[in-house]
């Protein structure tokens, strides 16, 4: 099975592109969803977060207070590193299990959607990298609206990630999400056609060998 990474800057529209790919039939492993699952109430990861960052990181119902944790880690690189040490190995294991399940089903292609693919150099072990691109001012406006935060918080969150230019530098495919929804949809359709065509070519070559 061929695995392609899907990433982008915060509020770039990565999830929108993933949804469009899913609608076209692409198997998607969503690292954001896995990240929620590994810190669900009762998990070892959630207990470690409460121990590391304080019980105030938990809501009254026992769930993670994502807003409180986000405010702490986005402004503190050491805190982000500590959180990553708790969650990233568990997310990676869950992602590997999900990919193995797709492979067992005979899927020829799967997409791994994650924010930190380039930061962790995961693309080096994949068959290609898709990067969703938007201008920085659009990212900031969308982030403020999406998370109901002020512009200073938005800039801090943007600064906590690798610059988009660095991700674009290692991209095999780029989706420009700065235009209309219809334009983005058209680009995603063309991308999926390209991935499937390439997969068919690989299959034909292997059969000839």
N, CA, C and O of each residue as an XYZ file, in Angstrom:
836
protein
N       0.847     -1.201      0.000
C       0.000      0.000      0.000
C       0.876      1.241      0.000
O       1.861      1.313      0.734
N       0.516      2.218     -0.824
C       1.266      3.467     -0.915
C       0.632      4.485      0.029
O      -0.583      4.681      0.012
N       1.460      5.133      0.852
C       0.992      6.086      1.864
C       1.460      7.484      1.489
O       2.641      7.712      1.230
N       0.513      8.414      1.465
C       0.816      9.820      1.185
C       0.465     10.657      2.409
O      -0.595     10.482      3.010
N       1.362     11.562      2.769
C       1.094     12.463      3.873
C       0.285     13.665      3.406
O       0.410     14.117      2.268
N      -0.539     14.167      4.302
C      -1.321     15.386      4.052
C      -1.122     16.325      5.227
O      -1.447     15.984      6.364
N      -0.587     17.512      4.955
C      -0.310     18.455      6.033
C      -0.511     19.876      5.534
O      -0.886     20.104      4.384
N      -0.255     20.818      6.419
C      -0.395     22.238      6.105
C      -0.235     23.034      7.385
O      -0.122     22.459      8.468
N      -0.224     24.334      7.270
C      -0.159     25.169      8.458
C      -1.487     25.150      9.194
O      -2.504     24.724      8.647
N      -1.472     25.608     10.419
C      -2.689     25.671     11.219
C      -3.730     26.553     10.515
O      -3.411     27.637     10.027
N      -4.977     26.068     10.471
C      -6.098     26.788      9.836
C      -5.889     26.990      8.335
O      -6.416     27.936      7.750
N      -5.119     26.099      7.721
C      -4.876     26.215      6.276
C      -5.964     25.532      5.455
O      -6.098     25.786      4.258
N      -6.736     24.669      6.099
C      -7.760     23.931      5.374
C      -7.399     22.479      5.136
O      -7.980     21.831      4.266
N      -6.452     21.962      5.894
C      -6.028     20.572      5.771
C      -7.201     19.614      5.963
O      -7.344     18.642      5.221
N      -8.029     19.890      6.952
C      -9.169     19.011      7.222
C     -10.196     19.058      6.092
O     -10.842     18.056      5.785
N     -10.336     20.224      5.482
C     -11.255     20.347      4.337
C     -10.772     19.490      3.183
O     -11.565     18.786      2.558
N      -9.487     19.542      2.897
C      -8.925     18.731      1.821
C      -9.069     17.245      2.142
O      -9.375     16.443      1.260
N      -8.849     16.880      3.402
C      -9.011     15.480      3.802
C     -10.458     15.028      3.599
O     -10.703     13.912      3.139
N     -11.406     15.885      3.939
C     -12.825     15.530      3.752
C     -13.139     15.321      2.274
O     -13.847     14.381      1.915
N     -12.617     16.191      1.424
C     -12.859     16.053     -0.006
C     -12.235     14.764     -0.544
O     -12.837     14.085     -1.376
N     -11.053     14.431     -0.083
C     -10.419     13.184     -0.495
C     -11.221     11.976     -0.019
O     -11.383     10.995     -0.745
N     -11.716     12.065      1.205
C     -12.533     10.961      1.739
C     -13.794     10.775      0.906
O     -14.207      9.646      0.643
N     -14.401     11.873      0.492
C     -15.601     11.797     -0.338
C     -15.316     11.149     -1.687
O     -16.205     10.556     -2.298
N     -14.072     11.264     -2.150
C     -13.674     10.653     -3.419
C     -13.280      9.184     -3.255
O     -12.996      8.495     -4.235
N     -13.267      8.720     -2.019
C     -12.959      7.319     -1.767
C     -11.609      7.046     -1.158
O     -11.227      5.886     -1.002
N     -10.870      8.092     -0.806
C      -9.537      7.886     -0.237
C      -9.639      7.424      1.220
O     -10.369      8.027      2.007
N      -8.919      6.366      1.584
C      -8.838      5.982      2.999
C      -7.978      7.013      3.743
O      -6.854      7.305      3.333
N      -8.503      7.544      4.812
C      -7.811      8.597      5.564
C      -7.534      8.142      6.991
O      -8.421      7.619      7.665
N      -6.321      8.339      7.441
C      -5.993      8.197      8.859
C      -5.773      9.609      9.388
O      -4.841     10.298      8.972
N      -6.629     10.032     10.301
C      -6.640     11.399     10.817
C      -5.897     11.445     12.151
O      -6.397     10.953     13.162
N      -4.703     12.037     12.151
C      -3.910     12.104     13.374
C      -4.585     12.952     14.444
O      -4.411     12.690     15.634
N      -5.362     13.975     14.039
C      -6.075     14.792     15.024
C      -7.101     13.944     15.775
O      -7.256     14.077     16.989
N      -7.797     13.076     15.050
C      -8.759     12.184     15.682
C      -8.059     11.198     16.607
O      -8.521     10.935     17.717
N      -6.947     10.660     16.141
C      -6.178      9.744     16.987
C      -5.698     10.456     18.248
O      -5.679      9.874     19.332
N      -5.307     11.740     18.093
C      -4.832     12.505     19.242
C      -5.920     12.652     20.301
O      -5.630     12.678     21.497
N      -7.163     12.748     19.860
C      -8.273     12.831     20.809
C      -8.516     11.485     21.486
O      -8.823     11.410     22.676
N      -8.371     10.437     20.699
C      -8.643      9.108     21.238
C      -7.619      8.701     22.288
O      -7.969      8.056     23.277
N      -6.345      9.074     22.083
C      -5.315      8.629     23.026
C      -5.367      9.378     24.355
O      -4.743      8.953     25.326
N      -6.118     10.507     24.410
C      -6.252     11.239     25.678
C      -7.694     11.206     26.186
O      -8.103     12.072     26.959
N      -8.450     10.222     25.756
C      -9.826     10.075     26.233
C      -9.814      9.771     27.729
O      -8.814      9.272     28.245
N     -10.915     10.065     28.438
C     -10.978      9.763     29.868
C     -10.629      8.304     30.157
O     -11.096      7.388     29.480
N      -9.801      8.115     31.174
C      -9.406      6.772     31.561
C      -8.119      6.281     30.917
O      -7.632      5.205     31.263
N      -7.559      7.048     29.988
C      -6.333      6.612     29.321
C      -5.098      6.982     30.136
O      -5.118      7.896     30.961
N      -4.017      6.233     29.875
C      -2.753      6.528     30.552
C      -2.239      7.914     30.163
O      -1.678      8.631     30.992
N      -2.433      8.284     28.903
C      -1.924      9.576     28.446
C      -2.591     10.725     29.188
O      -1.923     11.685     29.572
N      -3.897     10.638     29.394
C      -4.604     11.713     30.098
C      -4.119     11.818     31.537
O      -3.965     12.922     32.061
N      -3.880     10.691     32.173
C      -3.367     10.703     33.545
C      -1.984     11.357     33.594
O      -1.683     12.107     34.523
N      -1.149     11.076     32.599
C       0.183     11.682     32.560
C       0.102     13.188     32.329
O       0.887     13.948     32.897
N      -0.846     13.619     31.497
C      -1.020     15.053     31.257
C      -1.411     15.760     32.549
O      -0.861     16.813     32.872
N      -2.354     15.188     33.285
C      -2.788     15.794     34.547
C      -1.646     15.844     35.555
O      -1.520     16.801     36.318
N      -0.814     14.801     35.551
C       0.316     14.761     36.483
C       1.384     15.779     36.092
O       2.002     16.402     36.954
N       1.598     15.942     34.786
C       2.657     16.832     34.300
C       2.265     18.301     34.359
O       3.055     19.151     34.770
N       1.026     18.592     33.941
C       0.604     19.988     33.806
C      -0.367     20.450     34.884
O      -0.690     21.636     34.956
N      -0.833     19.537     35.716
C      -1.723     19.915     36.804
C      -3.142     19.439     36.576
O      -3.574     19.312     35.430
N      -3.880     19.170     37.655
C      -5.259     18.675     37.547
C      -6.205     19.684     36.913
O      -7.297     19.318     36.478
N      -5.800     20.952     36.855
C      -6.651     21.973     36.229
C      -6.756     21.762     34.713
O      -7.541     22.439     34.048
N      -5.974     20.833     34.168
C      -6.085     20.510     32.737
C      -7.282     19.600     32.449
O      -7.571     19.292     31.292
N      -7.970     19.174     33.503
C      -9.134     18.310     33.339
C     -10.417     19.077     33.631
O     -10.482     19.886     34.557
N     -11.429     18.807     32.825
C     -12.754     19.367     33.070
C     -13.446     18.590     34.185
O     -12.964     17.542     34.614
N     -14.561     19.105     34.641
C     -15.286     18.461     35.741
C     -15.734     17.054     35.377
O     -15.849     16.193     36.250
N     -15.988     16.813     34.098
C     -16.451     15.483     33.676
C     -15.303     14.514     33.401
O     -15.527     13.393     32.945
N     -14.071     14.950     33.681
C     -12.925     14.076     33.513
C     -12.261     14.153     32.158
O     -11.235     13.510     31.939
N     -12.822     14.926     31.240
C     -12.221     15.068     29.920
C     -11.114     16.111     29.951
O     -11.035     16.932     30.865
N     -10.262     16.061     28.932
C      -9.179     17.034     28.812
C      -9.749     18.413     28.499
O     -10.616     18.552     27.635
N      -9.259     19.433     29.205
C      -9.616     20.814     28.908
C      -8.657     21.301     27.817
O      -7.576     21.812     28.113
N      -9.063     21.139     26.562
C      -8.173     21.418     25.453
C      -7.795     22.895     25.370
O      -6.674     23.235     24.992
N      -8.727     23.760     25.723
C      -8.442     25.188     25.658
C      -7.368     25.570     26.674
O      -6.450     26.328     26.360
N      -7.486     25.041     27.897
C      -6.496     25.341     28.930
C      -5.128     24.772     28.570
O      -4.105     25.433     28.747
N      -5.120     23.556     28.071
C      -3.852     22.938     27.693
C      -3.228     23.673     26.507
O      -2.016     23.884     26.466
N      -4.067     24.063     25.542
C      -3.568     24.788     24.384
C      -2.923     26.100     24.774
O      -1.865     26.460     24.258
N      -3.569     26.825     25.698
C      -3.014     28.105     26.140
C      -1.656     27.922     26.798
O      -0.791     28.793     26.705
N      -1.472     26.786     27.463
C      -0.203     26.540     28.152
C       0.895     26.135     27.177
O       2.015     26.637     27.271
N       0.598     25.245     26.251
C       1.674     24.686     25.428
C       2.023     25.547     24.213
O       3.171     25.541     23.769
N       1.055     26.284     23.671
C       1.367     27.087     22.500
C       2.325     28.222     22.830
O       3.022     28.720     21.946
N       2.367     28.633     24.085
C       3.237     29.738     24.479
C       4.538     29.267     25.104
O       5.340     30.093     25.543
N       4.770     27.957     25.157
C       5.913     27.425     25.888
C       6.467     26.214     25.134
O       5.837     25.157     25.098
N       7.638     26.373     24.538
C       8.219     25.292     23.741
C       8.516     24.062     24.591
O       8.336     22.933     24.136
N       8.970     24.278     25.825
C       9.289     23.146     26.697
C       8.019     22.367     27.045
O       8.028     21.139     27.121
N       6.924     23.109     27.254
C       5.651     22.450     27.556
C       5.166     21.650     26.354
O       4.638     20.549     26.509
N       5.344     22.206     25.145
C       4.955     21.474     23.935
C       5.751     20.188     23.806
O       5.216     19.147     23.424
N       7.039     20.270     24.129
C       7.891     19.084     24.042
C       7.451     18.031     25.050
O       7.438     16.838     24.746
N       7.093     18.475     26.244
C       6.645     17.542     27.273
C       5.333     16.873     26.872
O       5.152     15.671     27.071
N       4.425     17.657     26.307
C       3.162     17.094     25.849
C       3.393     16.101     24.713
O       2.783     15.032     24.677
N       4.278     16.465     23.786
C       4.579     15.581     22.673
C       5.156     14.248     23.125
O       4.856     13.203     22.548
N       5.977     14.293     24.152
C       6.564     13.054     24.665
C       5.495     12.107     25.206
O       5.666     10.888     25.193
N       4.407     12.676     25.674
C       3.295     11.861     26.191
C       2.422     11.329     25.065
O       2.060     10.153     25.051
N       2.091     12.196     24.127
C       1.081     11.834     23.132
C       1.620     11.268     21.822
O       1.012     10.362     21.252
N       2.744     11.781     21.335
C       3.187     11.419     19.983
C       3.473      9.927     19.794
O       3.073      9.369     18.773
N       4.149      9.257     20.735
C       4.363      7.815     20.532
C       3.050      7.032     20.460
O       2.936      6.060     19.713
N       2.077      7.461     21.236
C       0.789      6.766     21.231
C       0.020      7.038     19.934
O      -0.630      6.147     19.387
N       0.104      8.275     19.455
C      -0.551      8.607     18.183
C       0.105      7.832     17.046
O      -0.583      7.317     16.164
N       1.437      7.750     17.063
C       2.159      7.019     16.014
C       1.744      5.551     15.990
O       1.520      4.983     14.921
N       1.642      4.941     17.163
C       1.241      3.525     17.243
C      -0.180      3.345     16.708
O      -0.450      2.403     15.964
N      -1.083      4.244     17.085
C      -2.468      4.154     16.606
C      -2.526      4.338     15.093
O      -3.305      3.672     14.411
N      -1.697      5.247     14.570
C      -1.655      5.465     13.128
C      -1.148      4.247     12.382
O      -1.683      3.888     11.333
N      -0.116      3.611     12.918
C       0.418      2.401     12.298
C      -0.628      1.288     12.276
O      -0.754      0.565     11.288
N      -1.367      1.159     13.360
C      -2.413      0.134     13.428
C      -3.507      0.407     12.393
O      -4.001     -0.519     11.750
N      -3.885      1.685     12.232
C      -4.925      2.040     11.266
C      -4.456      1.768      9.841
O      -5.222      1.266      9.019
N      -3.201      2.098      9.546
C      -2.666      1.834      8.219
C      -2.599      0.335      7.943
O      -2.893     -0.113      6.835
N      -2.216     -0.425      8.943
C      -2.155     -1.876      8.782
C      -3.537     -2.440      8.476
O      -3.669     -3.381      7.694
N      -4.559     -1.866      9.093
C      -5.928     -2.329      8.841
C      -6.338     -2.027      7.403
O      -6.967     -2.863      6.755
N      -5.991     -0.836      6.893
C      -6.294     -0.507      5.489
C      -5.557     -1.459      4.540
O      -6.125     -1.932      3.555
N      -4.287     -1.730      4.853
C      -3.503     -2.632      4.004
C      -4.117     -4.030      3.988
O      -4.163     -4.684      2.946
N      -4.586     -4.480      5.146
C      -5.201     -5.804      5.238
C      -6.492     -5.885      4.422
O      -6.886     -6.961      3.972
N      -7.146     -4.735      4.238
C      -8.370     -4.679      3.438
C      -8.074     -4.615      1.934
O      -8.988     -4.661      1.110
N      -6.786     -4.510      1.590
C      -6.400     -4.477      0.189
C      -6.412     -3.104     -0.437
O      -6.405     -2.982     -1.662
N      -6.431     -2.045      0.396
C      -6.411     -0.688     -0.150
C      -5.062     -0.421     -0.807
O      -4.028     -0.711     -0.206
N      -5.039      0.126     -2.030
C      -3.758      0.406     -2.694
C      -3.119      1.721     -2.252
O      -1.906      1.897     -2.363
N      -3.947      2.648     -1.747
C      -3.482      3.983     -1.358
C      -4.144      4.363     -0.036
O      -5.304      4.022      0.199
N      -3.417      5.063      0.822
C      -4.003      5.645      2.030
C      -3.347      6.995      2.293
O      -2.204      7.236      1.905
N      -4.091      7.861      2.955
C      -3.623      9.212      3.268
C      -3.466      9.351      4.775
O      -4.377      9.018      5.534
N      -2.302      9.846      5.208
C      -2.076     10.130      6.626
C      -2.133     11.634      6.816
O      -1.242     12.359      6.373
N      -3.183     12.100      7.477
C      -3.404     13.531      7.701
C      -2.870     13.930      9.071
O      -3.329     13.417     10.092
N      -1.900     14.844      9.098
C      -1.317     15.262     10.366
C      -0.659     16.627     10.221
O      -0.182     16.990      9.146
N      -0.641     17.373     11.310
C      -0.067     18.718     11.290
C       1.462     18.708     11.305
O       2.087     19.616     10.757
N       2.070     17.695     11.923
C       3.504     17.737     12.207
C       4.309     16.737     11.381
O       5.347     16.256     11.834
N       3.847     16.424     10.195
C       4.560     15.455      9.365
C       5.983     15.924      9.063
O       6.939     15.168      9.234
N       6.118     17.167      8.618
C       7.442     17.668      8.233
C       8.312     17.901      9.462
O       9.512     17.626      9.444
N       7.699     18.411     10.530
C       8.454     18.640     11.763
C       9.124     17.356     12.251
O      10.216     17.398     12.816
N       8.473     16.228     12.033
C       9.004     14.941     12.482
C       9.650     14.147     11.349
O      10.054     12.999     11.536
N       9.742     14.767     10.173
C      10.345     14.140      8.998
C       9.666     12.818      8.634
O      10.315     11.899      8.136
N       8.379     12.730      8.881
C       7.653     11.501      8.559
C       7.536     11.295      7.053
O       7.388     10.168      6.582
N       7.605     12.396      6.301
C       7.450     12.285      4.849
C       8.546     11.435      4.214
O       8.361     10.905      3.118
N       9.676     11.300      4.887
C      10.785     10.517      4.327
C      10.431      9.042      4.209
O      11.042      8.314      3.428
N       9.444      8.601      4.984
C       9.030      7.212      4.923
C       7.735      7.013      4.159
O       7.141      5.937      4.217
N       7.289      8.036      3.444
C       6.043      7.973      2.689
C       6.321      8.027      1.193
O       7.449      8.271      0.766
N       5.286      7.799      0.413
C       5.439      7.811     -1.042
C       5.263      9.216     -1.633
O       5.511      9.421     -2.821
N       4.847     10.159     -0.829
C       4.686     11.524     -1.296
C       4.044     12.378     -0.221
O       3.437     11.858      0.715
N       4.180     13.692     -0.355
C       3.642     14.629      0.633
C       2.764     15.664     -0.054
O       3.169     16.297     -1.029
N       1.555     15.824      0.471
C       0.603     16.830      0.002
C       0.576     17.955      1.031
O       0.368     17.700      2.217
N       0.784     19.187      0.598
C       0.756     20.338      1.500
C      -0.359     21.285      1.070
O      -0.459     21.653     -0.101
N      -1.193     21.673      2.028
C      -2.265     22.640      1.789
C      -1.728     24.020      2.119
O      -1.190     24.243      3.204
N      -1.876     24.950      1.176
C      -1.245     26.266      1.305
C      -2.278     27.385      1.283
O      -3.206     27.374      0.474
N      -2.104     28.351      2.182
C      -2.866     29.602      2.166
C      -1.934     30.714      2.648
O      -0.964     30.427      3.349
N      -2.198     31.976      2.293
C      -1.387     33.080      2.811
C      -1.509     33.200      4.332
O      -2.523     32.819      4.917
N      -0.472     33.728      4.955
C      -0.450     33.824      6.416
C      -1.604     34.663      6.962
O      -2.160     34.327      8.008
N      -1.973     35.742      6.283
C      -3.053     36.578      6.798
C      -4.378     35.816      6.792
O      -5.230     36.036      7.654
N      -4.548     34.925      5.825
C      -5.762     34.108      5.782
C      -5.753     33.103      6.925
O      -6.778     32.879      7.569
N      -4.603     32.502      7.175
C      -4.481     31.585      8.308
C      -4.897     32.263      9.608
O      -5.681     31.713     10.382
N      -4.366     33.462      9.840
C      -4.643     34.172     11.088
C      -6.133     34.493     11.221
O      -6.721     34.306     12.286
N      -6.734     34.975     10.144
C      -8.156     35.322     10.189
C      -9.013     34.084     10.468
O      -9.948     34.135     11.267
N      -8.688     32.985      9.809
C      -9.453     31.755     10.013
C      -9.263     31.208     11.418
O     -10.204     30.696     12.025
N      -8.042     31.316     11.936
C      -7.751     30.796     13.265
C      -8.492     31.582     14.338
O      -9.038     30.995     15.273
N      -8.514     32.902     14.210
C      -9.238     33.747     15.152
C     -10.723     33.390     15.151
O     -11.341     33.262     16.208
N     -11.288     33.231     13.954
C     -12.714     32.911     13.836
C     -13.023     31.501     14.316
O     -14.034     31.272     14.980
N     -12.153     30.559     13.979
C     -12.410     29.153     14.303
C     -12.326     28.869     15.796
O     -13.183     28.185     16.355
N     -11.275     29.403     16.443
C     -11.022     29.074     17.842
C     -11.467     30.156     18.817
O     -11.294     30.018     20.027
N     -12.047     31.247     18.280
C     -12.531     32.334     19.128
C     -11.420     32.853     20.043
O     -11.597     32.961     21.256
N     -10.277     33.170     19.440
C      -9.140     33.703     20.179
C      -8.774     35.056     19.592
O      -9.255     35.434     18.524
N      -7.905     35.789     20.312
C      -7.504     37.088     19.774
C      -6.313     36.923     18.834
O      -5.737     35.840     18.729
N      -5.956     37.998     18.161
C      -4.922     37.932     17.144
C      -3.554     37.571     17.726
O      -2.767     36.879     17.080
N      -3.265     38.046     18.962
C      -1.979     37.714     19.579
C      -1.863     36.212     19.812
O      -0.820     35.615     19.549
N      -2.943     35.604     20.309
C      -2.938     34.153     20.518
C      -2.791     33.422     19.189
O      -2.080     32.422     19.089
N      -3.471     33.937     18.174
C      -3.385     33.315     16.848
C      -1.952     33.350     16.324
O      -1.453     32.364     15.783
N      -1.297     34.501     16.493
C       0.089     34.614     16.019
C       1.012     33.668     16.801
O       1.932     33.086     16.227
N       0.766     33.515     18.104
C       1.580     32.613     18.913
C       1.416     31.173     18.449
O       2.386     30.417     18.397
N       0.200     30.798     18.114
C      -0.039     29.432     17.642
C       0.611     29.205     16.286
O       1.168     28.139     16.020
N       0.534     30.215     15.438
C       1.154     30.100     14.122
C       2.673     29.972     14.269
O       3.317     29.200     13.558
N       3.227     30.743     15.201
C       4.676     30.726     15.407
C       5.158     29.421     16.021
O       6.344     29.100     15.938
N       4.245     28.657     16.642
C       4.633     27.405     17.283
C       4.875     26.293     16.266
O       5.427     25.249     16.614
N       4.470     26.503     15.016
C       4.656     25.500     13.982
C       5.750     25.913     13.010
O       6.118     27.083     12.909
N       6.250     24.926     12.309
C       7.230     25.184     11.260
C       6.614     26.112     10.208
O       5.446     25.942      9.859
N       7.371     27.086      9.697
C       6.825     27.968      8.660
C       6.301     27.170      7.473
O       6.889     26.161      7.083
N       5.201     27.626      6.909
C       4.599     26.935      5.782
C       5.583     26.793      4.624
O       5.566     25.790      3.911
N       6.444     27.802      4.436
C       7.423     27.748      3.347
C       8.326     26.523      3.465
O       8.718     25.944      2.452
N       8.655     26.128      4.689
C       9.498     24.952      4.890
C       8.768     23.675      4.501
O       9.382     22.724      4.017
N       7.469     23.655      4.710
C       6.679     22.479      4.325
C       6.516     22.419      2.812
O       6.591     21.350      2.207
N       6.294     23.573      2.219
C       6.152     23.623      0.763
C       7.448     23.199      0.068
O       7.415     22.657     -1.036
N       8.573     23.445      0.711
C       9.867     23.113      0.109
C      10.056     21.612     -0.080
O      10.843     21.189     -0.927
N       9.342     20.804      0.701
C       9.487     19.344      0.593
C       8.208     18.692      0.066
O       8.074     17.469      0.104
N       7.273     19.501     -0.423
C       5.996     18.975     -0.915
C       6.159     18.326     -2.287
O       6.918     18.802     -3.131
N       5.436     17.238     -2.489
C       5.328     16.626     -3.811
C       4.089     17.131     -4.546
O       4.054     17.165     -5.776
N       3.073     17.522     -3.776
C       1.830     18.051     -4.326
C       1.384     19.210     -3.436
O       1.520     19.148     -2.214
N       0.851     20.267     -4.054
C       0.386     21.436     -3.296
C      -1.063     21.727     -3.676
O      -1.412     21.780     -4.855
N      -1.899     21.916     -2.656
C      -3.271     22.370     -2.843
C      -3.355     23.812     -2.361
O      -3.151     24.087     -1.179
N      -3.655     24.729     -3.271
C      -3.801     26.146     -2.927
C      -5.245     26.363     -2.471
O      -6.176     26.341     -3.277
N      -5.411     26.572     -1.164
C      -6.744     26.705     -0.576
C      -7.128     28.160     -0.346
O      -7.975     28.447      0.500
N      -6.523     29.073     -1.079
C      -6.826     30.500     -0.887
C      -7.977     30.974     -1.755
O      -8.462     32.092     -1.581
N      -8.423     30.143     -2.688
C      -9.503     30.533     -3.588
C     -10.859     30.073     -3.100
O     -11.086     29.942     -1.897
N     -11.753     29.832     -4.031
C     -13.117     29.428     -3.699
C     -13.157     27.950     -3.337
O     -12.249     27.200     -3.696
N     -14.214     27.517     -2.620
C     -14.376     26.087     -2.337
C     -14.398     25.245     -3.606
O     -13.872     24.132     -3.628
N     -15.005     25.776     -4.662
C     -15.066     25.038     -5.920
C     -13.668     24.843     -6.509
O     -13.369     23.792     -7.075
N     -12.817     25.859     -6.373
C     -11.453     25.760     -6.890
C     -10.665     24.711     -6.114
O      -9.935     23.913     -6.701
N     -10.818     24.718     -4.798
C     -10.137     23.714     -3.980
C     -10.617     22.315     -4.330
O      -9.813     21.391     -4.454
N     -11.913     22.161     -4.490
C     -12.479     20.850     -4.834
C     -11.922     20.343     -6.159
O     -11.621     19.158     -6.302
N     -11.789     21.248     -7.126
C     -11.252     20.864     -8.434
C      -9.799     20.396     -8.316
O      -9.404     19.417     -8.949
N      -9.011     21.097     -7.506
C      -7.622     20.701     -7.298
C      -7.521     19.331     -6.632
O      -6.673     18.512     -6.989
N      -8.401     19.097     -5.655
C      -8.374     17.816     -4.939
C      -8.761     16.674     -5.876
O      -8.165     15.598     -5.829
N      -9.756     16.908     -6.722
C     -10.139     15.886     -7.693
C      -8.963     15.553     -8.611
O      -8.695     14.381     -8.875
N      -8.264     16.575     -9.097
C      -7.116     16.357     -9.971
C      -6.004     15.601     -9.241
O      -5.350     14.731     -9.816
N      -5.803     15.944     -7.974
C      -4.792     15.250     -7.171
C      -5.136     13.775     -7.026
O      -4.279     12.914     -7.225
N      -6.379     13.482     -6.681
C      -6.788     12.099     -6.470
C      -6.668     11.299     -7.770
O      -6.265     10.136     -7.757
N      -7.017     11.926     -8.876
C      -6.862     11.262    -10.179
C      -5.393     10.930    -10.435
O      -5.067      9.851    -10.931
N      -4.511     11.874    -10.090
C      -3.075     11.657    -10.284
C      -2.568     10.518     -9.410
O      -1.812      9.667     -9.880
N      -2.973     10.493     -8.147
C      -2.514      9.441     -7.235
C      -2.992      8.075     -7.698
O      -2.236      7.104     -7.657
N      -4.228      7.995     -8.133
C      -4.776      6.713     -8.586
C      -4.124      6.261     -9.886
O      -3.869      5.072    -10.078
N      -3.857      7.205    -10.771
C      -3.197      6.863    -12.028
C      -1.787      6.345    -11.771
O      -1.355      5.362    -12.373
N      -1.084      7.011    -10.877
C       0.270      6.576    -10.530
C       0.239      5.195     -9.894
O       1.112      4.367    -10.152
N      -0.764      4.950     -9.065
C      -0.876      3.646     -8.415
C      -1.144      2.548     -9.441
O      -0.606      1.446     -9.339
N      -1.977      2.861    -10.426
C      -2.259      1.883    -11.472
C      -0.996      1.570    -12.270
O      -0.745      0.419    -12.628
N      -0.210      2.605    -12.543
C       1.041      2.411    -13.277
C       2.009      1.522    -12.492
O       2.679      0.663    -13.066
N       2.073      1.735    -11.188
C       2.943      0.910    -10.336
C       2.475     -0.533    -10.369
O       3.282     -1.456    -10.483
N       1.150     -0.724    -10.268
C       0.603     -2.071    -10.284
C       0.898     -2.775    -11.596
O       1.241     -3.957    -11.605
N       0.768     -2.051    -12.712
C       1.021     -2.632    -14.019
C       2.492     -3.018    -14.172
O       2.812     -4.061    -14.741
N       3.379     -2.168    -13.660
C       4.826     -2.458    -13.718
C       5.152     -3.697    -12.919
O       5.905     -4.560    -13.370
N       4.575     -3.786    -11.711
C       4.831     -4.952    -10.863
C       4.321     -6.226    -11.513
O       4.955     -7.277    -11.420
N       3.157     -6.128    -12.182
C       2.591     -7.298    -12.838
C       3.480     -7.739    -14.003
O       3.643     -8.935    -14.247
N       4.055     -6.767    -14.720
C       4.939     -7.089    -15.843
C       6.215     -7.762    -15.366
O       6.747     -8.658    -16.023
N       6.703     -7.311    -14.197
C       7.907     -7.922    -13.648
C       7.658     -9.353    -13.218
O       8.572    -10.019    -12.731
